[in-house]
Amino acid sequence: MIVAMAPDTSRNPGPETADSLDLDEIAAELDAVEVALERLENGTYFTDEITGKPLDEQLLLTNPIARRA
């Protein structure tokens, strides 16, 4: 089951400026999202990528790009 989540404003509570953007962090997060989408397409999104055991739904709700328990 996929649930829409509200944006996480805890890390950056205020408006961002060009000076406050961490482009490396943004690129890493984008890469992680792309991997999560590939795992979803391959049917492996809900499993730990190392052990193959199911990932807890609560983990994926709080961290949709999680790859390990």
C-alpha positions as CSV (number, residue, x, y, z in Angstrom):
1,M,0.0,0.0,0.0
2,I,1.4,3.4,-1.0
3,V,0.4,6.4,1.2
4,A,1.0,10.0,0.3
5,M,3.0,11.8,2.9
6,A,3.2,15.5,3.8
7,P,6.5,17.1,3.0
8,D,9.1,16.9,5.7
9,T,9.7,20.4,6.9
10,S,11.7,19.5,10.0
11,R,15.1,19.6,8.2
12,N,14.6,22.9,6.4
13,P,11.8,24.8,8.3
14,G,12.4,28.1,6.5
15,P,12.5,29.2,2.8
16,E,15.6,28.1,1.0
17,T,18.0,30.4,-0.8
18,A,20.6,29.5,-3.4
19,D,23.2,29.8,-0.7
20,S,21.5,27.3,1.6
21,L,20.9,24.6,-1.0
22,D,23.2,21.6,-0.7
23,L,23.3,20.3,-4.2
24,D,25.3,17.2,-3.3
25,E,22.6,16.2,-0.8
26,I,19.8,16.9,-3.3
27,A,21.6,14.8,-5.9
28,A,22.1,11.9,-3.4
29,E,18.4,12.1,-2.5
30,L,17.4,12.0,-6.1
31,D,19.6,9.0,-6.7
32,A,18.0,7.2,-3.7
33,V,14.5,8.0,-5.1
34,E,15.5,6.6,-8.5
35,V,16.7,3.4,-6.9
36,A,13.5,3.2,-4.9
37,L,11.5,3.6,-8.1
38,E,13.5,0.9,-9.8
39,R,13.0,-1.4,-6.8
40,L,9.3,-0.8,-7.0
41,E,9.2,-1.7,-10.7
42,N,11.3,-4.8,-10.0
43,G,9.0,-5.9,-7.2
44,T,11.8,-5.7,-4.6
45,Y,10.8,-2.4,-2.9
46,F,9.3,-4.0,0.1
47,T,12.3,-6.3,0.8
48,D,15.7,-5.7,2.5
49,E,18.2,-5.5,-0.4
50,I,20.8,-7.6,1.6
51,T,18.7,-10.2,3.5
52,G,15.7,-10.4,1.2
53,K,13.4,-10.2,4.3
54,P,10.3,-8.0,4.2
55,L,10.8,-4.4,5.3
56,D,8.4,-3.1,7.9
57,E,5.7,-0.9,6.5
58,Q,6.2,1.7,9.2
59,L,9.9,2.0,8.1
60,L,8.8,2.7,4.5
61,L,6.2,5.2,5.7
62,T,8.8,7.2,7.6
63,N,11.6,6.6,5.1
64,P,10.3,5.7,1.6
65,I,13.8,5.4,0.3
66,A,14.9,2.8,2.9
67,R,16.7,-0.2,1.4
68,R,17.6,-2.0,4.6
69,A,15.9,-2.7,7.9
